[in-house]
């Protein structure tokens, strides 16, 4: 048994410190940026470990089974909201609205508390009472870029089996069963999308525990089989060993190689796509997720092709409350887009011309069976294409030829 521990890896937080109001740029109702600083309130870090067992098996196979895990703390987010109204006022507003009353946070401020008029929605006559309940009432939205706010957990079982063939060639099979949990996905949300369906935005910055879910990049299962095999034909091989001359050149030097990949798809991210009475006040982050109908089965049976017009049960999702947040998780653990089912294959022929020179011809097939991999379904409840898959994210079958001369 071999035990190895990965040492802690720490990088300095590149965000600025939360400074006194006088160090921020001029306030506005739309938003505000932070002044830069060389110090950081926290340092982002990821600590992990690996424990493995290696064993030689009968038949010349070699197996390696390992546990690998990591814990990320103070992970950075690029675009955060540190001036959201506290959730207690949101709950109070929902109760007041349920009784038919206008919530206090939506009423005009009774008195103007600032010693000079501030711009935008902070002007006298536009200022709401809810604005005065924010942590920094003299500002609109405070975006703390690079805030080390978030955490992650990764656990995985990793197994590999290797076989080396006496006649030339290697077979390697690698399997991973893993789970990645976090309350953030990436420092650069705007770069995500396409193949993974984007990241899961945060809707309530006051309740990051409620944002904890599967990560948008979670890959629960992955199997990769790769091989290189010299075919047993020709000189020094099991078959046609006695062929000589031109015949030996023709039958000798053949081989195949390839990579086969199976991977479960990324989890689906569901968003509301519109605002409600709460977000219209501009006192929150603005992101909303829908509510989930209790007891509703979100999954739809059938082949991937049969589900293109309805990848999941869209009737399981309804708009969030008018004065609150939806209860759908940041990343849905029960729904996944289509995964990878891909076969790459090559045939090669190596011919020795002299003791120091040879020529190799290869024919390579990428996605040899031409399997389509459909993209993520539309995850926006307010979209007319909600739940619909409209694209593929892999290449069709590609064939290429290569000729190499070595000397």
N, C-alpha and C positions, 0 to 999 in steps of 0.2 A: 504494500500500500504506500502511495506517495502522497504527502500532504504538503501543499504550498499555499502561502498566504500572500495576496497582493497587497503591497503597502498602500497606505492612504495617499491620495493624490490631491493636492490643494492648489487652487489658483486664486489669485487676488480678484476680489469683486471690482469690476470696472465701473460700477455705477457711482454716482455722487452721494454724499451724505444728505440726509434730510436737514435742511438748513433753516435758520430763522427766516421769517417772511421777507425781511429786508434784503436777503441775498438772492431772492428769486427775481426773474425778469418781470417787467410790468404785468400786472394781472389783467385778465380778460375773462369774459363769460364763456368763451369757447374752450379755453384750455391754457396751460402754462407749462413751460419747460423749466428744468432745474439748472442752476449754475454748476459748473464742474468742480470737482474736489479731488484731491489726491488721497484722501482717507476714505475708508469704507466701513459701514456699520457691521458687516459680516463678511466672512470669507466663504465662497462657495467651495464645497468639497464633496468628493465621491470616494467612499471607502468600500472595498470589496474583498472577497476571499474565494479561494478555490480549494476543493478537496477531491482528490481523484483516486481511483483504484485501477490499476493496470494488470492485465492477465493475458498470458499466452494460452490460446485454446487449441484443441485438436484440429488437424488439417492445415496447420500453418497460419491460422488466423490470430490476430492480436487485437484485444479489446481494451478500451479505455472508457470508464464510466466516471463522470465527475459531477459534483454540485458546484455551481458558480452563482454568486450573488453579490449585490452591491446595494449601498444605501447612499442616496444623495441628499444633502442638506444645504439650505440656503441657495437653492438653484435660482438663477436669474431669470427674470422676465423683462422683455424690452419695454412693453407698454402697460404700465400698471395704473391703478386708480387709487390714490391715497386720500381722496377727499369725498368719498361716498358718504351719504347720510347714514347714520347708524340704523341697524335693522330694527331696533326698538321703535323708532319713529315710523318705519314702514308698517310694522305690525299694528301700531296705533291707527295709522291711516286706513288700513284695511278694515279694522273694526268700526271706525267712524263711517266709512263708506257703506258698510253693510247695514248700518242703521239709517241710511239715507241722508247723512250729513256730509258736507264738504270737509275733507280732511284738513287738519290744521296746517300741514306742510304745504298745501296748495293755496292757502290764503295769503293775501298780501301782508307784508310785514307791518306790524302795528306802528313801529317807529323806525326811522332810518338811523342805524347805529354808527355809521362811519362818519369821520370828521370832514370828508370831502367826497363828492360824487365819484363812483367807480363806473367803468364802462359796461356796455352791453346789458345783460339781464341783472346786473348789480346796480343799475341806475335807480334813483328814487322813483317810485311809482311802478317799477317792474320787479323790485326785490320781493321774493317770497319768504314766508316764514321758514319753510324748509331749508332755504339757503343758510339761514342763521343757525340751523341745527347741524351743519356740516362741521367737520374738524377744523377746517380753515375757511370760515365764512366769507373772508375778504377776497377769496379766489373762486374761480369756476372749477374746472376739472384740473387736478394736479396729476400729471403723468410722470411717475418716477421711473425713468428709463434705467434698466439693468438692476432693478430692485431684487435683492436676494431673499425672495419670499417663500420659496416653494421646496417641496421634497419629493423624493421618489424611492421606490423599493423594487428591486429586481431579484427574482429567484429562478433558477433554471436547472434542469437535469440535462446533461450533455453526454452523449454516448457516441463513440466511434469504433468501427471495426475495420481493420486493414488486413489485406491478403496480398502477399507477393507470390507470383507464379514462377516456378522453376524455369520455364521456357521463355520468360520475359514478360513482364507486365505487372500491373498493380491494380487492386480494387480497393476503394475507400468509400465507406458509408458513414455519414455523420448525421446524427439525429439530435434535435434540441426540443425540449418541452419547457416552456418558460412563461412567466407572467411578469409584466411591467406595470406597476401602479404608480400614479403620480397625481399631483394637482396642477401640473403644468406640462406642456409638451415640448416647447422649444423657445429659444431666445429670439428667433426670427420667424414669427408667425406668417409674415407676408411672403415668405419663400416656400411655404408648405402648400400642399394641394396636389392636383394631378393624380399621381398614382395612389396616394394614401387618403385622399378626400379632405386634406387639410388637418388642422389641429382643433382641439376642443376649447373654445373661448371660455373665459371665466365670466360668470354673470353676477356673482356676489362677492366682492372683495372683502367684505366683513366676515365671511364664513368660508375660509379656505378649506376647512374640514369637509364642508359640503361639496367642494369641487373635486374631492378625491375620487378617482375612478381608474379604470384601465387607461393606460396611456394611448394616445392616438397611434403611436408606433409599436404597440404590442403585437408581437408575432408569437402566438401560443405554440405552434408546432411547425417544424421545418425539417425536411429530410433531403439531403443531397447525396447522390451516388455518383462518384466519378471513377473512371477506369481508363487504363491504357493496356492494350493486349496485343502482343505479337502473335499472329496466326501461325499455327504449327505446320507450315508448308515450306518445302524447299530444303536447301542444304543445312544440315545440322538439326533439322526438325523431325517431328514424328512421321509426317507424311511427305511423299515425293523426295525423300532424302537422296535417292540415287540418281535423280535427274541432273544432267550436266549440260554444259554449253549454254546455248541460247535458252533452252527450256528451263534451266536453273535460274537464269536471270528473270524469266517470266513469272515463275511460281514462288520465288523467294522474296522476302522483305515486306510481305503484306502485314498490315495491322489495323486495328480500329481503336478509337478512343471516343470518349463522350462524357457529358455531364447531364444528369437527370435531377430535376429539382421539383419538389413538392412543398408548398408552403401555404398555410392557412392565411386567409385574407385579413386585412386590417379591420379593426372595429369601426362601426359607422358612427358619425357624429350628427346629432339632430339639433337643429336650431329653429326658433320661432320665425325669425326673419322680419318681424314687425315690432312696433312699440306698443305700450299700453299707457294707461293714465299715469303710472308711476314714472316710466322713463320719459314721458313727455315733459316732465318738470326739469329734466336735466340734472338730477341729483344723484344718479347712479352711473354705473359703467355703460349702460345702454344695451348690453347683450342680454337676450332672453332665450330661455329654452321652453318648450311646451310642457304641459302636464301629460302624464301617462294615465290612461284609463285603467283602473284597478282590475286585475284579473285577465286583462286582454293579452292574447298570444301575439307577439309582434312578428313572429316568423311565418313565412309562407313556404309551403312545400313545393317541390318540383325541380326540374333541371334549371341551370342558369339561363338558358335561352328562354324557357317558359316564364321566367320571372322578370324579364327585362322591363316590362311595363308596370311592374309592381313588385319590387325586390323584397318588400316587407309589408306588413299589415298597417297601412297608413291610418286606418280608423282608430288605432290605439293611441293616437296623439291628438290632443286638443289644445286650444290656446291657454296660456297661463292666466292666473287671476289678474284682474285689472289693477290691483294694488299689491303686487307681490311678484315672486319669481316662480318659474315652472319647476316641477320636481323631476323632470328627466335628468339623468346623470350627464355629466360633462362629455363623457364618451360612453356609448351604449355597449355594455358587456354582452348583450344577447344577440346583437346583429353584427354581421361581418360581410364585407364585400367579397367578391370572388378572389380566391387565392391563385397561386402559381401552380401550373401543371405543364412543365416544359421539358422537352427532350432535345439536347444538342448532340450531334453524332458526326463522326468523321471517319473516313477510310483513307489510309495512306499506303503508298508503295515506295519503298526505299531500295534503290539499285546501286550496288557498289561498282564503280567503274575501274578503280585501281585500289590499292591499299590505302591511299590518302584522299581519294576523291569519291563522292557519291552524289546521287541526285534523288530528290524526294518529291513525289507528286501527291497532293492532298486534295480530297473533295470533302468539303465541310457543309453540314446541314444544321442550320440554327432553327429551332422550333420545327423539327422535321415533320411532325404530325399536324402542323398548322393549327394548333389549338388557340382559339382566341381567349384573351384574358380581359374580361369586362371591367370597366372602371367602377368607381364608387357610385352608389345611387345618390340622387339629389336628396339632401338632408334638410331642406328648408321647408317648414310646414306651410308657409304662406305662398310657396311657389306652385304654379299649376303643374309642374313636373315632379312634385314631391314623391319620392320613392321610385322614380324612373331612372333607369340606366341608359345613358345616351352615347357612350363611347367605349372604345377598347384602349388599353394602355400598354400593350405589347406589340412587337413587330410580327408581321406574318412570316411564313417560311422564307428563309433566305438561304441561298446556295452559293458558295464561292469556291473557286479553284485556286490552288497555289502550287508553285513550282520553286524548289529550292536547290541550289547547287552549292555543295560544301567541298572545300579543298583545304 
